Amino acid sequence: MLTCDAYHRPRTLAEALALWADAPEGSRLVSGATDIYPWARDGRAGDVHLPAMIDLSGIGELRGYGFGKGRLHLAAGTVYQDFLTDPVLRQNLPCMPHVAIWFADDQIREVATLAGNLVNASPVADGTPAVVALNGAIELARLEDGEIRRRTVEIEEFIHGPGRTAIRKGEIATQVTLDTCCGYGGAFQKVGQRRSLVISVACCAALVRTDPEGRTFEDVRLALGGVGPGPMRLREAERMLRGERVEPEAILRAAHGAADRVASRSRLDYRREVVVNFVRAALEEALANRPNRAAAHDQSKETMANA
């Protein structure tokens, strides 16, 4: 059971930051609350009592998205269902719909946020490898002398290990920024006991762009989760494939190279075998999902939309 002395639902970011700055030790921020509720139950944390809970889900500033300089800026309230239903997000983040369809179920996807998934910093979080493959960064805000101050941290530097991040006392995640990848094929592979509502053993996100004929790899993005203390970008495997012919032998060489990066202390041989197979499968799926032509999107102007 989860209980608290005080429950706050601020309407603005400034109000939330003020509440968070003054919150007693042990208080928690929530948005979708899809992590904290399962945690606060028998068999995990058991009965949990918090001094205060601050619910960010009513803050309009934390909804929507915008474009600028080849990057897509997602407000922290963006939920996983948006990656399935919003055509602009589907087009520009072609691996994220595949992540979302694996992510829990319809009801949870409607409230679970990508930013919350990142801040939670689980080694097997479904969204993290895709964000890393998209060169993701997270914006953090805090109050300083009554003013809102912001800083941005690359996701690979933000996550320090299981449950550990670079977030500082008094900060709230406000935005996730990702590369736009129109014209890429996207894929996501996850290994678990069933398709969803399960913590994965390991997961892999892939993005692939080829020449117009589909014969040569022009760009490849690969990232793993669950094989080490944090997400892992497979840059060596990416370099192996860029400029190479799209052939099974090249894909298999890259997949075997990726297996050398497995650093898990548990079930090492199994995870290495899994990595080879699903890096190969992710690349093949991303190739199959590649659009016939690059989508045209004018990013010469900043645009905003409600997610």
RASUL-V213974 format. One record per residue. RES is the residue in three letters. PHI is phi in radians with two decimals (* if undefined). PSI is psi as a letter, one per 30 degrees, with the letter a starting at -180 (* if undefined). Layout:
RES:PHI:PSI  RES:PHI:PSI
//
This chain:
MET:*:k  LEU:-1.98:k  THR:-2.30:l  CYS:-2.62:l  ASP:-1.32:e  ALA:-2.46:k  TYR:-2.14:k  HIS:-2.01:k  ARG:-2.28:i  PRO:-1.15:l  ARG:-1.85:f  THR:-2.31:l  LEU:-1.12:e  ALA:-1.05:e  GLU:-1.13:e  ALA:-1.11:e  LEU:-1.14:e  ALA:-1.16:e  LEU:-1.10:e  TRP:-1.19:e  ALA:-1.12:e  ASP:-1.74:g  ALA:-1.17:k  PRO:-1.11:l  GLU:-0.95:k  GLY:1.63:f  SER:-1.25:l  ARG:-2.35:k  LEU:-1.57:k  VAL:-2.42:l  SER:-2.29:d  GLY:-1.39:f  ALA:1.08:g  THR:-1.38:f  ASP:-1.65:e  ILE:-1.27:e  TYR:-1.17:e  PRO:-1.11:e  TRP:-1.16:e  ALA:-1.57:i  ARG:-2.65:l  ASP:-1.05:k  GLY:1.66:f  ARG:-2.16:c  ALA:-1.54:f  GLY:1.29:a  ASP:-1.17:k  VAL:-2.17:k  HIS:-2.09:k  LEU:-1.94:k  PRO:-1.07:e  ALA:-2.72:k  MET:-2.10:k  ILE:-2.01:j  ASP:-1.62:j  LEU:-1.58:f  SER:-1.21:f  GLY:-1.66:g  ILE:-1.59:j  GLY:-1.08:e  GLU:-1.13:f  LEU:-1.78:g  ARG:-2.18:l  GLY:1.75:a  TYR:-2.71:l  GLY:-2.61:l  PHE:-1.92:l  GLY:-3.04:k  LYS:0.96:h  GLY:1.31:g  ARG:-2.15:k  LEU:-1.95:k  HIS:-1.78:j  LEU:-1.69:k  ALA:-1.11:l  ALA:-1.12:f  GLY:-1.47:g  THR:-1.08:k  VAL:-1.78:l  TYR:-1.10:e  GLN:-1.10:f  ASP:-1.03:e  PHE:-1.25:f  LEU:-1.64:e  THR:-1.84:f  ASP:-1.59:j  PRO:-1.12:e  VAL:-1.19:e  LEU:-1.17:e  ARG:-1.05:e  GLN:-1.25:e  ASN:-1.58:f  LEU:-2.20:i  PRO:-1.18:f  CYS:-1.54:f  MET:-1.18:e  PRO:-1.05:e  HIS:-1.25:e  VAL:-1.13:e  ALA:-1.09:e  ILE:-1.19:f  TRP:-1.43:f  PHE:-1.44:j  ALA:0.94:b  ASP:-2.34:a  ASP:-1.01:e  GLN:-1.14:e  ILE:-1.21:e  ARG:-1.07:f  GLU:-1.23:f  VAL:-2.18:f  ALA:-1.30:k  THR:-1.75:k  LEU:-1.12:e  ALA:-1.07:e  GLY:-1.10:e  ASN:-1.05:e  LEU:-1.25:e  VAL:-1.16:e  ASN:-1.15:f  ALA:0.99:h  SER:-1.29:k  PRO:-1.09:f  VAL:-2.01:g  ALA:-1.05:k  ASP:-1.09:e  GLY:-1.34:f  THR:-1.15:e  PRO:-1.04:e  ALA:-1.12:e  VAL:-1.11:e  VAL:-1.12:e  ALA:-1.11:f  LEU:-1.60:g  ASN:0.96:h  GLY:-1.24:l  ALA:-2.42:l  ILE:-2.09:k  GLU:-1.68:k  LEU:-2.13:k  ALA:-2.10:k  ARG:-2.59:l  LEU:-1.63:k  GLU:-2.47:j  ASP:0.95:h  GLY:1.39:f  GLU:-1.90:k  ILE:-1.44:k  ARG:-1.90:k  ARG:-2.19:k  ARG:-2.46:l  THR:-2.15:k  VAL:-2.24:k  GLU:-1.09:k  ILE:-1.07:e  GLU:-1.12:f  GLU:-1.64:f  PHE:-1.24:e  ILE:-1.56:j  HIS:-1.71:f  GLY:2.78:a  PRO:-0.98:j  GLY:1.24:g  ARG:-2.13:k  THR:-2.38:l  ALA:-1.51:g  ILE:-1.18:k  ARG:-1.84:l  LYS:-0.98:k  GLY:1.53:f  GLU:-1.61:k  ILE:-2.24:k  ALA:-1.23:k  THR:-2.05:f  GLN:-2.80:k  VAL:-2.10:k  THR:-1.93:k  LEU:-2.34:l  ASP:-1.15:k  THR:-1.45:k  CYS:-2.30:h  CYS:-1.02:k  GLY:1.56:f  TYR:-1.54:l  GLY:-1.61:k  GLY:-2.13:l  ALA:-2.73:l  PHE:-2.57:k  GLN:-2.09:k  LYS:-2.41:k  VAL:-1.95:k  GLY:-2.78:a  GLN:-1.36:f  ARG:-2.68:l  ARG:-1.25:e  SER:-2.52:l  LEU:0.94:h  VAL:-2.62:k  ILE:-1.36:k  SER:-1.33:l  VAL:-1.27:e  ALA:-2.81:l  CYS:-2.60:l  CYS:-2.52:k  ALA:-1.99:k  ALA:-2.39:k  LEU:-2.34:k  VAL:-2.38:k  ARG:-2.15:k  THR:-2.07:l  ASP:-1.16:l  PRO:-0.98:f  GLU:-1.47:f  GLY:1.29:g  ARG:-1.76:f  THR:-2.33:k  PHE:-1.27:k  GLU:-1.60:e  ASP:-2.60:k  VAL:-2.42:k  ARG:-2.18:k  LEU:-2.41:k  ALA:-2.60:k  LEU:-2.03:l  GLY:-2.30:l  GLY:1.51:g  VAL:-1.96:g  GLY:-2.94:a  PRO:-1.25:f  GLY:-2.64:l  PRO:-1.12:l  MET:-2.34:j  ARG:-1.48:k  LEU:-1.70:i  ARG:-1.19:e  GLU:-1.17:e  ALA:-1.10:e  GLU:-1.08:e  ARG:-1.11:e  MET:-1.06:e  LEU:-1.67:f  ARG:-1.07:k  GLY:1.49:f  GLU:-1.49:l  ARG:-1.17:k  VAL:-1.35:j  GLU:-2.41:k  PRO:-1.00:e  GLU:-1.14:e  ALA:-1.15:e  ILE:-1.09:e  LEU:-1.17:e  ARG:-1.08:e  ALA:-1.16:e  ALA:-1.13:e  HIS:-1.17:e  GLY:-1.12:e  ALA:-1.14:e  ALA:-1.10:f  ASP:-1.17:f  ARG:-1.52:f  VAL:-1.11:k  ALA:-2.14:g  SER:-1.11:k  ARG:-1.52:f  SER:-2.07:k  ARG:0.90:h  LEU:-1.07:e  ASP:-1.08:e  TYR:-1.09:e  ARG:-1.13:e  ARG:-1.10:e  GLU:-1.11:e  VAL:-1.05:e  VAL:-1.06:e  VAL:-0.97:e  ASN:-1.22:e  PHE:-1.58:f  VAL:-1.16:e  ARG:-1.03:e  ALA:-1.13:e  ALA:-1.13:e  LEU:-1.13:e  GLU:-1.14:e  GLU:-1.18:e  ALA:-1.09:e  LEU:-1.09:e  ALA:-1.16:f  ASN:-1.56:f  ARG:-1.09:k  PRO:-1.18:l  ASN:-1.17:f  ARG:-2.59:l  ALA:-1.12:k  ALA:-1.24:k  ALA:-1.57:k  HIS:-2.44:k  ASP:-1.40:j  GLN:-1.88:g  SER:-1.26:f  LYS:-2.15:k  GLU:-1.18:k  THR:-2.23:l  MET:-2.30:k  ALA:-2.62:l  ASN:-1.56:k  ALA:-1.37:*
//
